Amino acid sequence: SKEYLAREKVFGRILIRSESFWTEKGIHLLLGKEVVSIDPASRTITSADGESIGYGDLIWSAGGSPRRLTCSGADLAGVHTVRDRSD
């Protein structure tokens, strides 16, 4: 990620796997989708927008929040929190 931020690598080079890898493996990623419930008996999840999505195998990778600095100087110009590509 540091190399991307320093403009030494393009974004696609820092990904763990390319999008085509997941597609070729038959894995469907639902990035940025907020899951509000999981029903393991019926093998479905419900998203925040009310969509019910069935699954065969489920890997749930919950996002986190960046830890912000609490030390002196954390509020100075040029100090940033980076969580995603838009940051």
N, C-alpha and C positions, 0 to 999 in steps of 0.2 A: 504494500500500500504506500509506503514511503516513496518508492520509485515512481508510482503513478502520480502522487502529489508533486513530485519533483519534475514531472513531465519526462521521465526517463523511459517509461513503459506506457503503452496504450492500455486502456481499461481491460480489454479482453485478455491481456497477458497476465493479469493478476487474479483472474477467476480460478477457483479450484478445478473446475471442469467447464468446458464450453457448453453452450446451450445445445449444440448438436449431440454431445455425449448423452445427455439426458433423454433427448428425443429418440436416439438410436436404441437406447435401453428400454424404451416404452414407459419412461417415468415422466409423469405430468407434474410440473411445479406450479404451485399457486402462490407466487411471491406477493407479499404485501396484503394478503387476505387475512382478515382478523377472524379467528375461530372463536365462537362463543360457547359451543357445546360439541361433545363427541358422544355418539351412541355406539359403543362397541358391539352390542347385540345385533343391531341392524347394519353395522359397518358404514355409518354415515357421520358426517360432520355438518354443523350448521354454522354459516358465516354470519358476521354482523349485519350484512345486508339481507339476511333471511334465506339465502340460498342453501339448499340441502344438497350435499355432494356425497356420493357413494365412493367407497374405496375398497381395494383388495388388501393391500398392505399400506400402512400409514406410518410415515415418519414426520413427526411434528417438531419443527425447529422453531422454538419461540424466540422472537426478537427480544432484545434487551434495550436498556436505556444507557447512554454513555454516562460515565462517571465524570462529573464536573469537578474541576479543581476547587479546593476550599482554602488554599494557602494565600498568603499575601500576594497581590499582583494578578490574581486570577481574572480580575475585571479590566485589565489593561488592554488597550487596542492591540490587535495582532494575536491575541490568545483566542483560539477557536476550539470548539468541540466538533469532532468529525464522527458522524454516524453512518452516513451513506454517501453515494456518489455526488449528490447535489451539494453536499456540504463542502 
